[in-house]
């Protein structure tokens, strides 16, 4: 440790007994026995509860775990935490969601739960200036198989807004919202963001903004969801906001980043007014 010691003075900072072995740990600049470090100072693996005295992994949530668990255990589909009862081999063979206990504990499984969360989200959007002509529309929760069969299997989203579109001169003249469908079982925080995204589609349809390029439309809705996550600001909300910002999708991710740059340049209100008046994003 770069100093000279009497043997009897080189003591463990935990048990205060002399360190006579050549092996010891240094914690906060103080030496300690390996066993004292393991029993009193070292973080514990959230999977097996063993002390982590060498290399280990830590996730966004502050969980620490042995490196070998990352090779065998599957992460939660929603938050990325490792799930003790799900191996990667299980994940390859199963079409079911893999959820950690934390995400499962807040899962939105029933329509009344979803309907209860909807009005505050609409109210928040209206406070931002995103005002609706009608606030009552059909909201469905579907299991993943039913959801994907309705969606058509083109991609793997978590929400879907369906509308009837009426054409004139090969362009959409106007549209009417039929329903919002959201995958059953999403953790509450993720559900709220997906719901805000889909309500964004409803707002566009209600104001006859129906000819946006797909990247602009999905980017706009992702931008609204991202703003909501940041407004709430919990650790879980920040996690999902970060996931939107880092999405590599050329439609969802690039679309969001286009809207974020536009907001930085012209402001939120200017984007909303341009959509209402010109039915397109500002240049």
Beta strands, then each sheet from edge to edge (+ up, - down):
strand 1: 25-27
strand 2: 30-32
strand 3: 56-58
strand 4: 64-66
strand 5: 73-75
strand 6: 82-87
strand 7: 107-108
strand 8: 139-142
strand 9: 159-168
strand 10: 171-183
strand 11: 186-187
sheet 1: 1+ 2-
sheet 2: 3+ 4-
sheet 3: 5+ 6-
sheet 4: 7+ 11-
sheet 5: 8+ 10+ 9-
end
